[in-house]
Amino acid sequence: MANNRLRDLRARLRDRRLDALVTTCLPHVRYLSDFTGSNALCVVTAERALIVTDTRYKDQVREEAKGFASRIAKGQLFDELPASSILSKARRIGFEHALLPVAHLNRLEKLFPRKRFVGTDGIVQSLAAVKDATEIAHLRAAAAITDAVFGEILGLLRPGMTESEVAAELSYRQRRRGAEGDAFEVIVASGPHAAFPHARASDRQLGTGELVVLDFGCRVQGYHSDLTRTVAIGKPSAELRKMYRTVLEAQARALDECRVPMRARDLDAIARGHIRREGLGKYFSHSLGHGLGLQIHEDPKLSAKSSAVLVAGNVVTIEPGVYVPGVGGVRIEDDVALGTDGNELLTRSPKDLIIL
């Protein structure tokens, strides 16, 4: 798998007239090489591929990064590059300007004063945005764990339970089912607290008549799931029911209309337009979704300003929401693998309003 990715990356480098790419972004290092260590530098040229890491990963890098040479640094990773000679023939060297710290770029320029370092954007991201069958299988497995845990948590939620207690149960139960860990910090937001789209789970107690937003996911083989469901603790008000119905309808429309090829901003407009027509447009304050993979937020971005075009192999979230200050919030999110012959819904938890 890594060999195919190196081939595709090298084609991108040729298209941009680059002789090499240097990356320290760990998800990109893993995508290109399968190396899972927490400290690494990756260099790819037309003929060679190298990973520099530290002594903790001396054996691991050789086991995981097949097809890559490796060097073990005793100090700074970049200081190993001159001795490796991997950049000796390179003149134009790409680096990920949105991801590489300025201090690291300065170090590279000091080590290689006669080379030209060219800021690039999207070379690895655009490759990683299109998943193969193995990657989708990992995403499907992660989604299945998250779905199962959502079913379990419904039997635990009750008035008086704190948001933090719910978050702890979600994390524990995903790990117990085989997840490597949480995909991100679990969001549990109840009552008026749910009006904050990314509220942190707190010591607030769940109250009767309130909506509770549960946004969580896990990792399997490094790949992330991302599920949001909103449930009611006791009978909710008519206002909350309208909010829920509007978001559910908006998501259903987006799921029905999602296809390839399609402009991401057009898909965002489908959901956003429905919420606006229901009089709640000003309360939909974020984008419709994002790509999903080795990172929880990847390309393509599904927003009103996105220039992305959806293609087969993209795996995206579709997650419209409404957040009314002082009242509460609703978000419903699913993970979807896009294909030329139709899409696969990876998350399958029920979406009709559940009243506990």
C-alpha positions, 0 to 999 in steps of 0.5 A: 500500500505504501509503495502505491502511495509513494508512486502517486506522491512522486507523480504529484511532485513531478507535476509541481516540478519538485525534486523532494518533499519533506514532512513532519506531519505524523498523519502524513508520515503514517499515510505514506509509510505506515510508520506509527511512531510519535516522532518522525521526519519523512523525505521522499525523492524520485528515487528514495524514501527516508524516515528519521526518528529517535531511538525509541522506534529503532526496531519499530520503524524497520518493521512498519515502514517497508520500502523506506530507509531509516536513520535514528537521530541522537539529537534533532531529526533534521540534523540527520539529513545532510549525512543521509545524502537523500537531498544531495541531488534535489534543487527544489524541495517541497515542504507543507507550509501550513504544517511546518513550524517556521523554526524547522524551516529555518533549520532546513535552510541553514542546513541546505543553504543552496537548496530552494525550499518551496511551500506547498499545500495539499499534495499529501492531503489530496492523496489521502482524501481518496480512500482505498478499500482497506481504509474504508474497512478500517473506517467502517470498523470504527463506525461500528464500534461507535454505533454499538456504544451509542446503543449502550449509552441509551440505557444509562442516560438519566436525569441527574447524571453529569455530562462528564459521567456520560463522556467517561462511559462513552470513552470506556465503552469504545475502548472495551469494544476494541477501539485504540482510543477516542477520535477526539475529546468527547462532546456531551452537552445538555440543555442550554449548554448544547447551544455551544457547538463544541461544548466540553463535557462538564459537571452539569447534570442532565435535566428533564425536558432537555436535549443532550448532544452526544458527539463522539468517535473512536480510532481503529488502525488509526482511522476515525469515526465521528458520530453525533446524535441528539436525544431527549431526557423526558418530553421536550418543548415544541421549540426543541422538537422543531429544532430537531425536526429541522436538522433531521430533515436538512441532513436527510436532504443532504444525504439524499442529494450527495453524489459524485462528482459534486461541488462541496459547497452545493451540498452545504447549500442543500442543508443550509437552505432548508434550515434557513427556510425553517427560520433557523438559518442564523443558528447554523453556525458551522460547515456541513461536514469534513473529510475523515480518515487518519485525521478527524478533519481532512479534505474535502471540506463541506462548507459554503466557501469550499472549492472542493469537488466530491469524488469517489473514495471520499469519506465525509461527515454530514452534520448540520446543526442548530444552536439557539442561545439559552435554549439548546442545540441539535446536531445529527452527524453521519459518516458517508463513503462516497462511490460512483455507484452510490454511497455507503452510510458507515454510521447507522445509529437511529435518528428519529428523536429518542425520548428517554 
